[in-house]
Amino acid sequence: MRVLLLGSTGIVGAAVAQALRQRGHECHPLDPRSGPAAAGDAVDAAVGEVAVVITATGGDLPVTRAVIERAVAAGVDVVDVDREVGHLTWLHHTAAVGAAASGARLVGAAGVRFAVGDLLAALAAELVEVPTSLHVAYTGGGGVMVATPGERRAAAAALGRTGTARLDHRAVEEYPGEARRLAWFPRPVGPSHAAAVPGGEVVTVPLHLPQLATIRTYESLTGWRAELLQARANLARTGWGRRLLLRRLARAPRRQGPALRAGQRWGCVAEVAGVEQLGRAWAYGHDPVRVSAELTAELVVGLLDSSATAGRGGARAPSQVLDPVRALDAVADRTDLRWSRSSVALPAR
C-alpha cells in the first residue's frame, strides 16, 4: 500500500520522507502548490492504493484540510504534522465526525509538539494511582529566527487567538502568558519559569486520560520573555498589532540551515499529580525537525500495523497508536533523544 505525503519538498516533509525510507516505506508526493482542489483530486485518484496520507505543509490550511477531507471521505488514515492548536482542534472535532463514519483514523500534532507531550503524559500517569492534573512544559522553541517556513505560517495563523486549558474538567479560554509555573526540567536545563501557551495536549490527552481535571501547556521563559509573550498576545488582538506581527513573521529568517536546526536543543517535561504522588516524565535532545520526522514515521508504521490500532474510525492521540516506551526508544535509537521518568511523594495535606 502507498503512503502519500503532502509537503514533501518542505523542511519537515523531506525529513519525514527520509525517515520512512529508512523504515522501508516509500512516500509518493502531493504538491501543495497545485491548490486545494488539485491536491484533493490527487487523493481521490489514488484511493484503493493508499493506506496513509501524511500532511506536512505547516500552516497551509486550505490545502491541508482539502486533502484531509478527501482522505477521510475515502476511509484513508491521516497523520498530520501541523502544530497549530486551532487546526488540531478542527481535526479532532470536525474532520473526526466524517472519520467516525468512514473508518479513517486521524492522528494530529505528530511532531515534537505535541506528540512528545502526549507520550510523556501517558508515561507519567502510569506512576500515579489517581491522576488529577497534567502540566506539560517545553523549552527550546528556538524563536522566529530558527523557525521553519511552515512553523512561521502556523504562528501567523494562531496570532490573536486564545488557547484552551482544561480546568475542573471544563474547557477554559485564556491568552498566552496568563498562567505561570515552575517547570522541573532535568539537567542540563534545570528548573525553569514557564508561561502558559496554547497546547495540543488539552486536545489529545483526554482521549486516553479522561479523568484529568486540569491540563495546561507551558513554554519555558525568563521573566521578561514571559511578559513579552503576554504583551505580544495583547498586541495581536488589535488590527494594527496583528498586521505588524504578520509582517515580522513573513520576513525570511536571517540565518537558517541544517546545521542550525541540528544544533537546536529542545526539551519537554510532563508532570501528572495525584492524591499522594507526582509522576514526572521528561525528554530532551537536539534537532526537533528530525525528531518530529521520526515520530511521524513511527505513527505511520503504527497505523499500517492494523492489529495495533484496530477499532472504529475517528481521532487518535499519539499514545493510542504507539506504545510510549517503545516509540521513544525507537526515536532515541535514531537521534540523540533521551528520556526518563520518576515519581515523588506529595506532602500530606
C-alpha positions as CSV (number, residue, x, y, z in Angstrom):
1,M,0.0,0.0,0.0
2,R,1.2,3.5,-0.7
3,V,1.8,6.5,1.6
4,L,1.0,9.9,0.2
5,L,2.9,12.9,1.6
6,L,1.7,16.4,1.2
7,G,4.6,18.8,1.6
8,S,7.5,16.5,0.7
9,T,9.6,19.5,-0.5
10,G,9.4,21.3,2.8
11,I,11.9,21.0,5.6
12,V,9.8,18.8,7.8
13,G,8.2,16.9,4.9
14,A,11.6,16.0,3.4
15,A,12.8,14.7,6.8
16,V,9.6,12.6,7.1
17,A,10.2,11.1,3.6
18,Q,13.7,10.1,4.6
19,A,12.6,8.6,7.9
20,L,10.0,6.4,6.2
21,R,12.5,5.3,3.5
22,Q,14.8,4.2,6.3
23,R,12.0,2.0,7.6
24,G,11.3,0.5,4.1
25,H,8.3,2.7,3.1
26,E,8.3,4.9,0.1
27,C,6.3,8.2,0.1
28,H,4.6,9.5,-3.0
29,P,4.5,13.3,-3.1
30,L,1.5,15.6,-3.3
31,D,2.3,19.1,-4.3
32,P,0.6,21.7,-2.1
33,R,1.3,24.4,-4.8
34,S,-1.3,22.8,-7.0
35,G,-4.0,24.2,-4.8
36,P,-6.7,22.6,-2.6
37,A,-8.8,21.2,-5.4
38,A,-6.0,19.6,-7.4
39,A,-4.4,18.2,-4.3
40,G,-7.7,16.7,-3.2
41,D,-8.3,15.3,-6.7
42,A,-4.9,13.6,-6.4
43,V,-6.0,11.8,-3.2
44,D,-9.2,10.7,-5.0
45,A,-7.2,9.3,-7.9
46,A,-5.1,7.2,-5.5
47,V,-7.9,5.7,-3.5
48,G,-7.6,2.0,-3.3
49,E,-3.9,2.1,-3.4
50,V,-3.3,4.5,-0.4
51,A,-3.1,3.3,3.2
52,V,-2.0,6.6,4.9
53,V,-1.9,10.3,3.9
54,I,0.6,12.5,5.7
55,T,0.1,16.2,5.7
56,A,3.2,18.3,6.5
57,T,2.6,21.7,4.9
58,G,2.9,23.6,8.2
59,G,0.0,26.1,8.4
60,D,-1.1,25.9,4.7
61,L,-4.5,25.1,6.0
62,P,-6.7,25.3,2.8
63,V,-4.7,22.7,1.0
64,T,-4.1,20.6,4.1
65,R,-7.8,20.5,5.0
66,A,-8.9,19.7,1.5
67,V,-6.5,16.7,1.4
68,I,-7.6,15.5,4.9
69,E,-11.3,15.8,3.9
70,R,-10.8,13.8,0.7
71,A,-8.8,11.2,2.6
72,V,-11.4,10.9,5.4
73,A,-14.2,10.6,2.9
74,A,-12.4,7.6,1.3
75,G,-11.7,6.0,4.7
76,V,-7.9,6.6,4.5
77,D,-5.9,7.2,7.6
78,V,-4.2,10.6,8.2
79,V,-1.1,11.7,10.1
80,D,-0.9,15.5,10.4
81,V,2.3,17.2,11.5
82,D,0.9,20.7,11.9
83,R,1.5,22.2,15.4
84,E,-1.2,24.9,15.2
85,V,-3.7,24.2,18.0
86,G,-6.7,25.6,16.2
87,H,-6.1,23.2,13.3
88,L,-5.6,20.2,15.7
89,T,-9.0,21.1,17.3
90,W,-10.6,21.1,13.8
91,L,-9.0,17.7,13.1
92,H,-10.4,16.2,16.3
93,H,-13.8,17.9,16.3
94,T,-14.8,18.5,12.7
95,A,-12.8,16.1,10.5
96,A,-13.3,13.3,13.1
97,V,-17.0,13.3,12.5
98,G,-16.6,12.1,9.0
99,A,-13.8,9.8,10.0
100,A,-16.0,8.1,12.5
101,A,-18.4,7.3,9.7
102,S,-15.8,6.2,7.1
103,G,-13.5,4.3,9.4
104,A,-10.5,6.6,8.9
105,R,-8.2,7.2,11.8
106,L,-6.8,10.7,12.4
107,V,-3.6,11.5,14.3
108,G,-2.6,15.1,14.7
109,A,0.3,17.1,16.3
110,A,2.7,14.3,15.2
111,G,5.9,16.2,15.8
112,V,7.9,17.2,18.9
113,R,4.9,19.5,19.7
114,F,2.7,17.9,20.8
115,A,3.2,14.2,20.3
116,V,6.1,14.1,22.8
117,G,4.0,15.8,25.5
118,D,1.2,13.3,24.8
119,L,3.5,10.3,25.1
120,L,5.2,11.7,28.3
121,A,1.8,12.4,29.8
122,A,0.8,8.8,29.4
123,L,4.1,7.6,30.9
124,A,3.9,10.0,33.9
125,A,0.3,9.0,34.6
126,E,1.3,5.3,34.9
127,L,3.3,6.3,38.1
128,V,0.2,7.8,39.8
129,E,-2.7,5.9,41.3
130,V,-5.3,8.6,40.9
131,P,-4.1,11.2,38.3
132,T,-5.9,14.5,38.6
133,S,-3.8,17.1,36.8
134,L,-1.3,17.4,34.0
135,H,1.2,20.2,33.3
136,V,3.4,19.9,30.2
137,A,6.3,22.3,29.6
138,Y,8.6,22.8,26.6
139,T,11.9,24.5,26.3
140,G,14.0,25.3,23.2
141,G,11.3,26.8,21.0
142,G,14.1,28.5,19.1
143,G,12.2,31.7,18.3
144,V,11.3,33.1,14.9
145,M,14.9,33.2,13.7
146,V,15.2,29.4,13.5
147,A,11.5,28.5,12.8
148,T,10.8,26.6,9.6
149,P,8.6,28.4,7.0
150,G,5.7,26.1,8.0
151,E,6.2,26.9,11.7
152,R,6.1,30.6,10.8
153,R,2.8,30.1,8.9
154,A,1.4,28.2,11.8
155,A,2.4,31.0,14.2
156,A,0.7,33.6,11.9
157,A,-2.5,31.6,11.9
158,A,-2.5,31.5,15.7
159,L,-2.0,35.2,16.2
160,G,-4.6,36.8,18.4
161,R,-6.3,33.6,19.3
162,T,-6.8,32.3,22.8
163,G,-5.6,28.9,23.9
164,T,-7.7,26.3,25.6
165,A,-6.8,24.9,29.0
166,R,-8.8,22.3,30.9
167,L,-9.7,23.4,34.4
168,D,-12.2,21.4,36.6
169,H,-13.0,19.2,33.6
170,R,-14.1,22.3,31.7
171,A,-12.5,24.0,28.6
172,V,-11.3,27.5,29.6
173,E,-10.1,30.1,27.0
174,E,-7.0,32.1,28.0
175,Y,-4.4,34.2,26.3
176,P,-0.7,33.2,26.3
177,G,1.2,34.1,29.5
178,E,-1.9,34.4,31.7
179,A,-0.7,31.5,33.9
180,R,2.8,30.9,35.2
181,R,4.5,27.8,36.7
182,L,7.9,26.5,37.7
183,A,8.7,23.6,35.3
184,W,11.1,20.9,36.6
185,F,13.3,20.2,33.7
186,P,16.2,17.8,34.3
187,R,19.8,18.8,33.8
188,P,21.3,20.4,31.8
189,V,18.2,22.7,31.7
190,G,17.1,22.5,35.4
191,P,14.1,24.1,37.0
192,S,12.7,27.0,34.8
193,H,9.9,29.5,35.0
194,A,7.3,28.8,32.4
195,A,4.3,30.7,31.0
196,A,1.1,29.0,29.7
197,V,0.7,28.8,26.0
198,P,-1.8,27.1,23.6
199,G,-1.0,23.4,23.6
200,G,-2.2,20.3,21.8
201,E,-2.2,18.2,24.9
202,V,-5.6,19.6,26.0
203,V,-7.0,18.1,22.8
204,T,-5.2,14.7,22.7
205,V,-4.6,13.7,26.3
206,P,-8.3,13.5,27.3
207,L,-8.8,10.7,24.8
208,H,-6.7,8.4,26.9
209,L,-6.7,10.1,30.3
210,P,-10.3,11.5,30.6
211,Q,-10.1,11.6,34.4
212,L,-7.7,14.5,34.4
213,A,-9.4,17.7,35.7
214,T,-6.6,20.1,34.8
215,I,-4.5,20.1,31.6
216,R,-2.1,23.0,30.7
217,T,0.8,23.5,28.4
218,Y,3.7,25.9,29.1
219,E,6.8,27.4,27.4
220,S,10.0,27.9,29.5
221,L,10.7,31.6,29.5
222,T,12.6,34.0,31.7
223,G,10.5,36.6,33.5
224,W,10.9,39.4,30.9
225,R,10.3,37.0,28.0
226,A,7.1,35.8,29.7
227,E,5.9,39.4,29.9
228,L,6.9,39.9,26.3
229,L,4.8,36.9,25.3
230,Q,1.8,38.3,27.1
231,A,2.3,41.7,25.5
232,R,2.5,40.2,22.1
233,A,-0.7,38.3,22.7
234,N,-2.4,41.6,23.6
235,L,-0.9,43.3,20.6
236,A,-2.2,40.6,18.3
237,R,-5.7,41.3,19.4
238,T,-5.7,44.7,17.7
239,G,-5.9,45.1,14.0
240,W,-2.7,47.2,13.6
241,G,-0.8,45.0,16.0
242,R,-1.7,41.8,14.2
243,R,-0.6,43.4,10.9
244,L,2.7,44.4,12.5
245,L,3.4,40.8,13.8
246,L,2.3,39.3,10.5
247,R,4.9,41.4,8.6
248,R,7.6,40.3,11.0
249,L,6.6,36.6,10.6
250,A,6.6,37.0,6.8
251,R,10.2,38.2,6.7
252,A,12.6,35.4,5.8
253,P,14.9,34.4,8.7
254,R,18.4,36.0,8.5
255,R,20.0,32.7,9.4
256,Q,18.7,29.2,8.7
257,G,20.0,25.9,7.6
258,P,20.6,22.2,8.5
259,A,23.5,22.9,10.8
260,L,21.5,25.5,12.8
261,R,18.5,23.2,13.1
262,A,20.6,20.2,14.1
263,G,22.1,22.2,16.9
264,Q,18.8,23.4,18.2
265,R,18.1,22.0,21.7
266,W,14.6,21.1,22.9
267,G,13.1,19.6,26.0
268,C,9.8,18.6,27.4
269,V,8.6,17.6,30.8
270,A,5.1,16.2,31.8
271,E,4.0,16.3,35.4
272,V,0.9,14.3,36.5
273,A,-0.2,14.9,40.0
274,G,-2.4,12.6,42.0
275,V,-3.7,12.5,45.6
276,E,-0.4,11.3,47.1
277,Q,2.1,11.1,44.2
278,L,3.6,13.2,41.4
279,G,4.7,11.4,38.3
280,R,7.3,13.2,36.1
281,A,8.4,12.1,32.6
282,W,10.9,14.1,30.5
283,A,12.7,14.0,27.2
284,Y,15.3,16.2,25.6
285,G,17.6,16.3,22.6
286,H,18.6,18.3,19.6
287,D,17.2,18.9,16.0
288,P,13.4,19.0,16.7
289,V,12.8,18.7,12.9
290,R,14.4,15.3,12.7
291,V,12.7,14.1,15.9
292,S,9.4,15.3,14.5
293,A,10.0,13.3,11.4
294,E,11.0,10.2,13.3
295,L,7.9,10.4,15.4
296,T,5.7,10.9,12.3
297,A,7.3,7.8,10.7
298,E,6.6,5.8,13.8
299,L,2.9,6.9,13.8
300,V,2.6,5.9,10.1
301,V,4.1,2.5,10.8
302,G,1.8,2.1,13.8
303,L,-1.3,2.8,11.6
304,L,-0.1,0.4,8.9
305,D,0.0,-2.3,11.6
306,S,-3.7,-2.5,11.8
307,S,-3.6,-5.1,14.6
308,A,-2.1,-2.5,16.9
309,T,-4.8,0.2,16.3
310,A,-7.9,-1.7,15.3
311,G,-11.2,-0.2,16.0
312,R,-13.6,2.4,14.8
313,G,-12.5,5.5,12.9
314,G,-12.0,8.9,14.4
315,A,-9.4,10.9,16.2
316,R,-6.5,9.2,17.9
317,A,-3.9,10.5,20.4
318,P,-0.3,9.6,19.6
319,S,-0.2,7.4,22.7
320,Q,-3.2,5.5,21.5
321,V,-1.4,4.5,18.3
322,L,2.0,3.9,19.8
323,D,3.3,2.3,23.0
324,P,5.1,5.3,24.6
325,V,8.1,3.4,25.8
326,R,8.7,1.7,22.5
327,A,8.1,4.8,20.5
328,L,10.5,7.0,22.5
329,D,13.1,4.2,22.5
330,A,12.8,3.9,18.7
331,V,13.3,7.6,18.2
332,A,16.2,7.5,20.6
333,D,17.9,4.8,18.6
334,R,17.9,7.2,15.5
335,T,18.5,10.5,17.2
336,D,20.1,11.9,20.4
337,L,16.7,11.9,22.2
338,R,16.9,10.9,25.8
339,W,14.0,10.3,28.2
340,S,13.2,9.1,31.7
341,R,10.6,9.2,34.3
342,S,10.3,9.1,38.1
343,S,7.8,9.7,40.9
344,V,7.9,11.6,44.2
345,A,5.6,11.6,47.2
346,L,3.5,14.7,47.6
347,P,3.3,16.4,51.0
348,A,0.4,15.3,53.1
349,R,-2.5,17.8,53.0
